[in-house]
Every structure is written in structure tokens, then in C-alpha cells.
């Protein structure tokens, strides 16, 4: 059975292949099917955005579809940037632009109050229209300056206290075990396993 991973990012598809591989599914990404349609994320929550993408691409392809939405929630900023994480510094901004804007917003916030988490919600929409959602989080702190050259997004400033490193300093195989997406994908794997049983 094919399962569409609603992304153009082959790296994200590989992450899901690692976690879902044992289920015996053929994972395909949007680019594998020649789909370049972009879904505008108009939801006010990660769940709404993930479902919007999964439902749209399931309808377009006729395939069961998995989509995710994720973001960074900073407690000192009332949970911002949250669902706006990718658009935090405006259109066309780079990852670096976004995390530098965030560091500037937190410049006067003392270290003990810089708690944050990455959150990911995964939606799975089946061909009969039924759906499920799961989520995963990874707790950390916002560092004072970027460190590390792996990963993407806010990884260089997301500090994992128990490991003494930022997310961008972790080897991919470790990140893929502890990240918010990995935790949500593990929960999704169990839902898919039950569905296939």
C-alpha cells in the first residue's frame, strides 16, 4: 500500500521512512508524484493546518495521506512564534533571519525563563475520509546564541539542557530519536499499524 507523505522535502520523507519502514508501506512524497500544488496554511492551530494539508492531498491523489505541521513555542513570548514559526520574520526570510529575530525578542529574558518546546502534529487521512491526529513535543531552552551547523529552522538556538547541546549539534540519528517529529511519528506508526491489522 502507498502512503503519501505530504511534503516536497526528501529529507523529511527519509525521516518518516526510518520510523515507518517496518510497516511495509511504500512511502511517496509530493515530488515523487509530480505534484507542485501548495496548500495555504490558514489554520490557527497545528492540527488544523496538518488536517488541511492531509485532506487536500488525499483528495488530489486518492491516496491515504500523512501531513504534519510544527513550530517552536517560547513560554516567555506566550507560546509564539507557534503556528507562525515558518513565517515569523516575514515572507522570504531565511532560517537565520527567523532565529535572530527570536533572539532579539528574548535579549532581556533571563536564562531560567527561556523555556521552549518544539511541537509537531501529524494528521493521517484515509481514503474513506476518516482521519486521526497525534502530536509530539521536545522540551528545551532558547540559547543566547546559535551553535551547531546541522538541522534547520530554529535548531541552532534550541538548547537541550540534559545533553548540553543545541539541536543543531546533534547527529541526525540522535535528533531523529528525540525530536518532536520523531515522537509524533512513533504515535502515528501505532495508528497505522492498527489500521493495517
Secondary structure, DSSP 8 states (H G I E B T S, - for coil): -EEEE--S-HHHHHHHHHHHGGG--EEEETGGGT---------SSHHHHHHHHHHHHHHHHSSEEEEEEEEEEEGGGTT-BGGGGGGTT-TT--HHHHHHHHHHHTTTS-GGG-EEEEEEEEEEE-TTS-EEEEEEEEEEEE-SS---SSS-TTGGGEEETTTTEEGGGS-HHHHHHHSHHHHHHHHHHHHHHHHH-
